[in-house]
Amino acid sequence: MKINCKWKLLATSVALAAMHTPALAVDSVSLEYGTASNVQVARVGLQWNWSQHWLSSNGNHVGGYWDLSLAQWRGKKFRNIDDQHQNITSIGITPVFRWQKDDRKGLYAEAGIGAHLMSETYNNNDKKIATAFTFGDHVGIGYVFSNGLDLGLKYQHFSNAGIKKPNDGVNFTMVRAAYRF
């Protein structure tokens, strides 16, 4: 299944409209870049913080946010052939749990598992994912500065959770920069 330009435009329009709707006001925006073996990913995301706090203790708590992302993958070894490229567009939604200070500044650790839809199945560097629907799970650490800048590092895994074979999965090391409004 391929996601055509109309769907990309629709997804972008919905995201931009959500940024201007008070009930859906975006709390932060992010840019991410990651690498794996013979593949890179660039991603833009919109985040909505949860108001719920769990496990509050000593000025810290577990909170979280919804992360809506649009990503572009670029494989350098399509069908395991050197210098053959595969470009995949992905849209995803992920609930992310974050251990953080009550004021949401300083060090944090986070983890999330979300659903992603890719424009085509992954076939790069002798690794394949047989479905366009994948799960993306991650663990990460970061720091939020007093001016709202959020810098992070995370490990992210994509696979289809065994829905269909082959399901080799892809593991990215990602850097993240976000700005909290």
Phi, psi and omega in degrees: 000130179251140175268116183273177183300326180299318181290323177297317179296318179298314180298318179295317179297316179297317180297316179294320178296321180297328180295335185254005178260118185309319181292337181246020185305130181287136179269333178200161174234150183222154170235137180225151175221138180215160177227151171220188181293110178062029176207143174236159176222139172237137186218143171244142183220156173240137183235143176236116182289148173273148177273345183285138174240134176238156174051045179292131180194131174052040178081010178236161176199168170261121176234210177173187182200161170268136178240114175258123187231152172233124186230157174234121176261143175227105177273143182255001184218056182302132182053029178067026178251123180305142177062014171262127188257147172232123178250126182234134172258139183226140172239139183213159174228129185223126168279128184241128175264133184228127170274123188207169174288157182300330179272004178062027176244161177087200183293149174211161171228144183215162176207146179203155174225124183225175180256139181225143175241120181262154181291340175200169179286150183275132178209088186212138174054042179063022174239136182227146169236118191284353180236152175281338175274125180225165171252140176240118177242147182213158168230143183203167174227160178187186181217133176253120180279164183296338178274003178096354178288130182240115178246134184214166177226135180214159175252125183233135179241133175241134173197176179258014177060029177080014179301319181208144178267149358283157181216066183288333181077162178224134181243120181250146163259124188239142168251147187225135171233129180224160175233126180264129180279000000 
